[in-house]
Structures are given as structure tokens and as C-alpha cells.
Amino acid sequence: MKTSGGEISLNAVLVNKRRFNWQLGFNIAKYTSIITKLPTGPIYTDFADGVSDQY
């Protein structure tokens, strides 16, 4: 699997008084994942009926 992308974050303190603070934050991200290879043989799991016993 190959993953690429990035993230940008912007934070600002708009008001910083003794009894009042106002902060603003913004975050944006973009990631892309590409499957580059799949297994060729059989895939074995711990359960046969499709239901896990872990509750």
C-alpha cells in the first residue's frame, strides 16, 4: 500500500484579555491510499463462519 498526502493547521488567538480568551483553529487534510499488491494465495482467518466470538 502506498499513502501520500498532507495536512495544514492554522491557529490564532483573536482576543487575549485577563478574563476572556477567544481562539480560532482550522485544520484541513488530504490523503490518498493506493493498493499496490494483493496476496496471491489463500487468506486464513481465526473463524470459519464469519462471526467472531470476541464481544
C-alpha positions in Angstrom: 0.0 0.0 0.0 1.2 3.5 -0.8 -0.1 6.5 1.0 0.6 10.2 0.2 -0.9 13.5 1.3 -0.6 16.3 3.7 -2.2 18.4 6.4 -2.3 22.1 7.2 -3.3 23.6 10.5 -3.9 27.3 11.3 -4.4 28.6 14.8 -4.9 32.2 16.0 -5.6 34.0 19.3 -8.1 36.6 18.4 -8.7 38.1 21.9 -6.4 37.5 24.9 -7.7 39.5 27.9 -7.4 38.8 31.6 -10.9 37.3 31.9 -11.7 36.4 28.3 -9.8 34.4 25.6 -11.0 33.8 22.1 -9.1 31.3 20.0 -9.7 30.1 16.4 -8.4 27.0 14.8 -8.7 25.5 11.3 -7.4 22.2 10.0 -7.6 20.6 6.6 -6.1 17.3 5.3 -6.0 15.3 2.1 -4.7 11.8 1.9 -4.7 9.2 -0.9 -4.0 5.5 -0.5 -3.4 3.1 -3.3 -3.2 -0.7 -3.0 -0.1 -1.7 -4.9 -0.2 -5.5 -4.3 -2.7 -8.1 -3.2 -1.9 -11.5 -1.8 -2.0 -14.3 -4.3 -2.5 -17.3 -2.0 -5.4 -18.2 0.3 -6.2 -15.9 3.2 -6.8 -17.8 6.5 -8.7 -16.3 9.4 -9.4 -17.4 13.0 -13.1 -18.0 12.4 -14.9 -20.1 9.8 -18.5 -18.9 10.0 -17.8 -15.1 9.5 -18.8 -14.3 13.1 -16.2 -13.5 15.7 -16.6 -14.8 19.3 -15.0 -11.6 20.8 -17.7 -9.5 22.4 
